[in-house]
Amino acid sequence: MAVTQSSVSADQALSRLVAGNERFRLGENDFSGFALKAVTSRKGDQHPFATILGCSDSRVPPELVFDSGAGDLFVIRVAGNVFSPEVAASLQYAGAHLHTSLFVVLGHQDCGAVRASLKTRDTGEQHRSRIQLLVNNILPGLPPFDPELSGEAVLDHAVESNVHWTVRQILDTPEAKVRLAEGEMKIVGAIYELTTGHVRFLDT
């Protein structure tokens, strides 16, 4: 019987993402392969080897950042890579029906949602109603930062803190606890560096 991508272990999936990002960073990827696979994979079941919860930022398309083909990744995108009931449902679907073993929360440099959250926390600035709801989701994960840091350094730390916060919320779900106890899943955080194209995986 053929091995499907969904039977790839979490460690194998992580190695594939790391290798794909290195190809992307070095300009060695071939986007024509994505288009070809998109045509050939229109029929039949999907078997992604990893699930990515990323930000909606147009500069950070996970399929390209990880040099992956159509059908390789199950991608959930929402501003600020925040955790919500809808996101939880999508993650549960990925685990229960697609059987992906690796889940990655992918933040990125210069995240506008995190920047807006810092403005609310530090200056009291309020945003449009639904944007404020998203901001309020990020705020609990932002610790105090060294007042001597520059604004951009604070934002970098806040982006990383937000990724950790989302990972912790996922880990706290009943589904994640069961799968982790069974040794069938790994959840990791990562930061995409806009300036280099490198994805830095975090110790989460």
Secondary structure, 3 states (H helix, E strand, C coil): CCCCHHHCCHHHHHHHHHHHHHHHHHCCCCHHHHHHHHHHCCCCCCCCCEEEEECCCCCCCHHHHCCCCCCCEEEEECHHHCCCHHHHHHHHHHHHHHCCCEEEEEEECCCHHHHHHHHHHHHCCCCCHHHHHHHHHHHHHCCCCCCCCCHHHHHHHHHHHHHHHHHHHHHCCHHHHHHHHCCCCEEEEEEECCCCCCEEECCC
